[in-house]
Amino acid sequence: MKKIFLVISIFSVILFGKDTLDRKTIQSAAFLNEVASGINQQLPMMLDQETRADSAIGLDKEIVYKYTLVNTNQNDFSPKDLINALKPSIKNSVCTTPSVKIFPENGVKMTYSYYSKDGKFIAEFTITPQDCGFSKNKK
């Protein structure tokens, strides 16, 4: 997972370095789509032996990441087990990595969708600004 946070960090620094961006701009679908487009230029990318980062999509107040578990069938484990295994470490990274936490700090949620090796949906979870201790309505 550290690889994808490095990619996010690089594009965040580039985009945030353009000029001073306000909260409304950072939350906009146009800005988040630009972030996602930069990330997508580096994808697909194997993050480890099991996980491939496939794509990112920028929406209004949300970035959605799509991952494939390349050695996993849809029914190999329950969605709840996958979420319980992955969400705590991803939440920690999102909430503490300076160039990534800028998103939840500014009201952007980050959604992680996981698919099996044959493209079937397994599970999805979202890290919200509140999960990181930030107010959704911060001005």
C-alpha positions in Angstrom: 0.0 0.0 0.0 2.9 2.4 0.6 3.5 2.5 -3.2 0.0 3.9 -3.9 0.4 6.5 -1.1 3.7 7.6 -2.7 1.9 8.1 -6.0 -0.9 10.0 -4.3 1.6 12.1 -2.4 3.5 13.0 -5.6 0.4 14.2 -7.4 -0.9 16.0 -4.3 2.3 17.9 -4.0 2.3 18.8 -7.7 -1.4 19.9 -7.6 -1.3 21.7 -4.3 1.9 23.4 -5.3 0.2 25.2 -8.2 -1.2 27.9 -6.0 -3.2 28.2 -2.9 -6.3 26.1 -3.1 -9.3 26.6 -1.0 -11.5 23.9 0.5 -14.2 24.2 -2.1 -11.7 23.7 -4.9 -10.2 20.7 -3.2 -13.7 19.1 -2.8 -14.6 19.8 -6.5 -15.1 16.9 -8.9 -12.9 18.8 -11.4 -9.9 19.0 -9.0 -10.3 15.4 -7.7 -10.6 14.1 -11.2 -7.3 15.9 -12.0 -5.7 14.1 -9.0 -7.2 10.8 -10.1 -6.0 11.3 -13.7 -2.5 11.8 -12.4 -2.7 8.7 -10.3 -4.1 6.7 -13.2 -1.1 7.5 -15.3 0.9 5.3 -12.9 -1.6 2.4 -12.9 -2.1 -0.5 -13.0 0.5 -1.1 -10.3 1.2 -4.1 -8.1 1.3 -3.0 -4.5 2.2 -6.3 -3.1 1.9 -10.0 -4.2 -1.8 -9.9 -3.7 -3.0 -6.4 -4.6 -3.1 -4.5 -7.8 -4.2 -0.8 -7.9 -6.2 -0.5 -11.1 -7.8 3.0 -11.2 -8.9 6.1 -9.4 -11.9 8.2 -10.0 -12.5 11.8 -8.8 -16.0 12.7 -7.8 -17.5 15.6 -5.9 -16.0 15.4 -2.3 -14.7 11.8 -3.0 -11.9 9.8 -4.5 -12.7 6.2 -5.4 -9.9 3.6 -5.8 -10.3 0.3 -7.5 -8.1 -2.6 -6.5 -7.9 -6.2 -7.7 -6.9 -9.1 -5.4 -5.0 -11.0 -8.1 -4.9 -14.4 -6.3 -8.4 -14.3 -4.7 -11.8 -15.6 -5.8 -14.9 -13.7 -4.8 -15.9 -16.2 -2.2 -12.5 -16.9 -0.6 -13.4 -14.8 2.4 -16.3 -12.6 3.5 -16.5 -8.9 2.7 -16.5 -8.2 6.5 -13.3 -10.1 7.0 -11.6 -8.2 4.1 -12.7 -4.8 5.5 -11.6 -5.8 9.0 -8.2 -6.8 7.7 -7.5 -3.8 5.5 -9.4 -0.7 6.8 -7.4 -0.1 10.0 -4.0 0.2 8.3 -5.4 2.2 5.3 -7.3 4.5 7.7 -4.0 5.1 9.6 -2.2 5.9 6.4 -4.9 8.2 5.1 -5.2 10.1 8.4 -1.5 10.5 9.1 0.4 10.8 5.7 0.7 14.6 5.3 0.2 14.7 1.6 -2.8 12.4 1.7 -4.5 13.6 4.9 -5.0 17.0 3.1 -8.0 15.3 1.5 -10.0 14.4 4.6 -8.8 17.6 6.3 -10.7 19.4 3.5 -13.9 17.3 3.6 -13.0 14.6 0.9 -13.8 11.0 1.6 -11.7 8.2 0.2 -13.4 5.0 -0.9 -11.6 1.7 -1.5 -13.2 -1.0 -3.7 -11.9 -4.5 -4.0 -12.5 -7.0 -6.8 -11.6 -10.7 -7.2 -9.1 -11.9 -9.8 -12.0 -12.5 -12.2 -13.4 -9.0 -11.8 -16.2 -9.7 -9.3 -16.9 -7.2 -6.5 -15.8 -8.3 -3.1 -16.1 -5.4 -0.7 -15.8 -1.6 -0.3 -15.1 0.8 2.5 -14.8 4.5 2.9 -12.5 6.6 5.1 -14.4 9.8 6.0 -13.1 13.1 7.4 -14.7 12.1 10.6 -12.8 8.8 10.7 -9.6 11.0 10.8 -11.0 13.3 13.5 -11.9 16.2 11.0 -15.2 17.9 10.8 -17.2 17.4 7.7 -18.3 21.0 7.8 -14.9 22.7 8.5 -14.8 26.0 6.7 
